[in-house]
Amino acid sequence: MTATDPIVSVRDLRKTYGSLTALDGVSFDIQRGETFALLGPNGAGKSTTIEILEGYRDRTSGAALVLGTDPGKGGLAWKARLGIVLQSSGESGSVTVREQLSHFASFYPHPRSVDEVIAAVGLEAKAKTLIRNLSGGQRRRVDVALGVIGRPELLFLDEPTTGFDPEARHQFWQLVRSLKLDGTTILLTTHYLDEAAQLSDRAGVIAGGRLIDIGAIDEIGGSEARTPLVRWVEGGQREERTTSPGAFVAALQSRLGTEVPGLEVVRPSLEDVYLGLVSRGDSASLDLVTSTGSVHRSTRSTIGSAS
């Protein structure tokens, strides 16, 4: 493959189990150095897609190339170019951080320096600590360290911050950003839409086994789905969508001759767009959560920031 070829290329990917269709014609590319988020509710087909790309599950039909190789035929040399961070590592934790990383480094032809990786994930003070004695966030950092020790060209991050507290999540985001700056291509699955918005260049949304939208993180869903909504009280609750909320509010103030009562400008977030896409693409219940554990419906601004 050349430097301009996609790191991942999927065309009309299908996976069936008897009469059940898990994937139905999914197609997308991931470019070198890109962070791509694959979003969707449970049962949508995300895990099936990822497992096919990792080489752990056979596809029924369609084509897939990962690092220029059919993942169903990838050998050890190909696998050494991948980094995989699962939702749970399943490690017993009866060795130290440095011992575990040194062991995994021995599997690769050109691994990163163990000490450099320990420093990169912020575990220098815990290098001699048994993994079982680490906190949940620290163990997750070990998982990431194991995923990157072999200098992967492509890193799979599967629900990487599930169970993290807000501070640990933000620290983890900084780590992912540093990996991206280092040239690592990242495929991320997450139910935290703020996480996808913070880390990803592009996203694809899967529902019911189909890719229902794909695009830049700030463009997915189309311009109409992101049109701000102005709400105010004037003889009852009023609202109107407008691409120019600042001018609309100024006109309201001029017409009413006073401060607009009950004014708020609702700017659709990625979560709002996602919910709209999935509700149209799949009738399955959503399991979307935010960092606070609740569904965040929108981002509101006051009159001073309406523009």
Secondary structure, 3 states (H helix, E strand, C coil): CCCCCCCEEEEEEEEEECCEEEEEEEEEEECCCCEEEEECCCCCCHHHHHHHHHCCCCCCEEEEEECCECHHHCCHHHHCCEEEECCCCCCCCCCEHHHHHHHHHCCCCCCCCHHHHHHHCCCHHHCCCEHHHCCHHHHHHHHHHHHHCCCCCEEEEECCCCCCCHHHHHHHHHHHHHHHHCCCEEEEECCEHHHHHHHCCEEEEEECCEEEEEEECCCCCHHHHCCCEEEEECCCEEEEECCCHHHHHHHHHHHHCCCCCCCEEEECCHHHHHHHHHHHHCCCCCCCECCCCCCCCCEEECHHHCC
